[in-house]
Amino acid sequence: EVQLVESGGGLVQPGGSLRLSCAASGFTFSSYWMHWVRQAPGKGLVWVSRINSDGSSTSYADSVKGRFTISRDNAKNTLYLQMNSLRAEDTAVYYCARDSGGWYLVYWGQGTLVTVSS
Amino acid sequence: QSALTQPRSVSGSPGQSVTISCTGTSSDVGVYNYVSWYQQHPGKAPKLMIYDVTKRPSGVPDRFSGSKSGNTASLTISGLQAEDEADYYCCSYAGSYTWVFGGGTKLTVL
């Protein structure tokens, strides 16, 4: 069974940093692209970032480019999102998701809440 | 990277059909056949319902169908059931390894 478990969320002050993790199991992690998607309280889904299977290629939404860094450790079956220079508008539940080998997201974690507030 | 446009809400009675539209541009929905749809119940993670515009993952009822015309994709749910009440989001590949979601549509089953 595919499982994605996010961790690392919490309360952080504006301008601060946080690193999210997503532990994957139930599939060959190193074979799939992975994504981060966020959802502000009461709002819609927003795609944040994607990384290819070996970590050599990454892409970002304009709203986080230059502040967030996606990475992965295939030996540990873990996806990361390093978030720097956090702003109030980054407050959201952050989901990690596995792609299909195609262009859509098949499996999602349950999310971890990041709150940026003073 | 502007969000795709969806109606904020739609509603229908049990047994009826509803259609949710998703309007993008010639840079996303209009040029790629990589539109997917996700169902999200309150407090839960999204669930894939449709991918590649028209395809249904295993386990998704055939009451759910997708289509596309020009820059607009659509999700149709026929034979509405109470458990279909949820938020629905479209998503399109937008080139350069980026994706864009719609703003979401709240489906109410009356």
Interface residues (C-beta under 8 A of the other chain):
Chain A: H35 V37 K43 G44 L45 V46 W47 R50 S57 S59 Y60 A61 D62 S63 Y95 S100 G102 W103 Y104 L105 V106 W108 G109 Q110 G111
Chain B: Q1 A3 Y32 Y34 S36 Y38 Q40 A45 P46 K47 L48 Y51 D52 P57 D87 Y89 C91 Y93 S96 Y97 T98 W99 V100 F101 G102 G103 G104
